[in-house]
Amino acid sequence: MVKKLIRLNLSCLLLFILFTLSFGCSAMHNRERAAFNKLYNSGKYTEVAAIALKNKGNEKSDPSKLLQSMQASTALRYSKQYTESSSVFDECEDIIKVQNEKLMAQNAMSNVGAVLVNDSVLDYTGSEYDGIMINTYKALNFWQSGQNDLARIEFNRALERQRRAKERFAAKIQQQKEAIEKKQEEEKKNAENQKIKDQKNKCQKAPLPPLDIQKNLNNPDIATILNDKYSNLYEFKAYPDFINPFTTYMAGLFFMSQKDYKKADDLLKETYGMVENNPIVADDFANVEKRLNGKKSNKDYVWIVFENGLGPVKEEFRIDLPLFIFSDNVKYTGIALPKLKLRNQAYPYLTLKNNDKDICKTCELASMDRVVQTEFKNEYNLILTRAIMCTLTKTCAQYMANRKFGQLGGWAAACYQAATTAADLRIWTALPKDFQLAKVTTPSNGQLTISTPSGKDITVQVPQDSNSLIYLKIPTPGAKVVYDVVSF
């Protein structure tokens, strides 16, 4: 009896430690995210960059600080600290590179560690669009600071990352499949060992059959419940898997600026296939085709890229799922899943003026919402599977604790399960809602006025004898407007 109580106390202590770690990490992430978003959303990029760098810490390429590093480097970018921003983006890329190498090399069971608690206690692993935007932003940093050779390298890396994303996603699926199979084998062995122990101890309780993981994962009732609770998961127009039209277009525009018309033609053609309703992309594609045929343009143009609003965040929702625990008797138990919450544009458009006359308005080039939604939809079955396995593991632990230690043990395990059932809500919140585009002939006086629908005017001086790009960032209505001009 004393040994049994000691084992129970040790088990409760372990549960308490795991709960404390899980809850502490989650609370810290929530505080950091709230403080960052408050300043970032108002356009206070210098201040928020300092806070984000502090949260990141001094350790270089720390895997546990990938998200903080991405947030910090974005804030640095919009405070026009391009060198510092690219340096931190380099760290982000180093971390993702190591993560991808582990993904391709690690054994299947290494991904099942989250089933003991939840995904949020593991190091944040970047989404494919994270890596693509890291290289895209680095390329823009270099382009905006006149380092075109480095910009070329980063655009090529971003495009290569898009090309290889499907391979990495396939590896994730295969790895999880193997992990499920190994977990099932482990459950069979556990059931056999428990049966031997019961026989040795002359236990009168009925022997436990192995937990049927695949039966739970294939339960059609789960899909019905999920569709009811998250009905808009698939209600959007998806982009091609892991392709960001903004990245492809900006790479095409860059290579056009460098007179690499063949590469620009391929990229603008690909972009046009995704956003064929955008007249500027169509015009750029047509003009590059003309250049390839030896025709020259006698006009100079100004491209305006408007990084608009705030990208999605994640929120948690909970549902009760029917699970089969050691029998065909259904047990309903809680599960926590992430859900995308879309945020607002800063403005529906910007108006371009010259000499107080309206010339045109910006229109959508690419929706970051759709980029995130497309990947999130593809990833959701993996997220759901991990969450179900996590819940199965904890529910079985609760069942076994009650069987071994009585009601007190079952109660302790139930408390732990309730406390650690949480969705991973981490996401790169510094991304925009969408990217908008406009293109005008270079004004003869070199002055272009950009107006918001609220009546705020920004007068920008552009070179009169060359093409140029104005890149603007506005996260929320009334926030500080940050812009830069690149000539080519």
Secondary structure, DSSP 8 states (H G I E B T S, - for coil): -HHHHHHHHHHHHHHHHHHHHHHHHHHHHHHHHHHHHHHHTTT-HHHHHHHHHHHH-SSTT-GGGHHHHHHHHHHHHHTT-HHHHHHHHHHHHHHHHHHHHHHHHS-GGGGGGGGGS-GGGS-----HHHHHHHHHHHHHHHHHTT-HHHHHHHHHHHHHHHHHHHHHHHHHHHHHHHHHHHHHHHHHHHHHHHHHHHHHTT--S-------HHHHHT-HHHHHHHHHHSTTTT-S---STT--HHHHHHHHHHHHHTT-HHHHHHHHHHHHHH-TT-HHHHHHHHHHHHHHTT------EEEEEEEES---EEEEEEEEEEEE-SSSSEEEEEEEEEEEE----S-S--EEEETTEEEEE-EEEEEHHHHHHHHHHHHHHHHHHHHHHHHHHHHHHHHHHHHHH-HHHHHHHHHHHHHH--------TTS-SEEEEEEEE--TTSEEEEE-TTS-EEEEE--SSS-EEEEEEE-STT---EEEEEE-
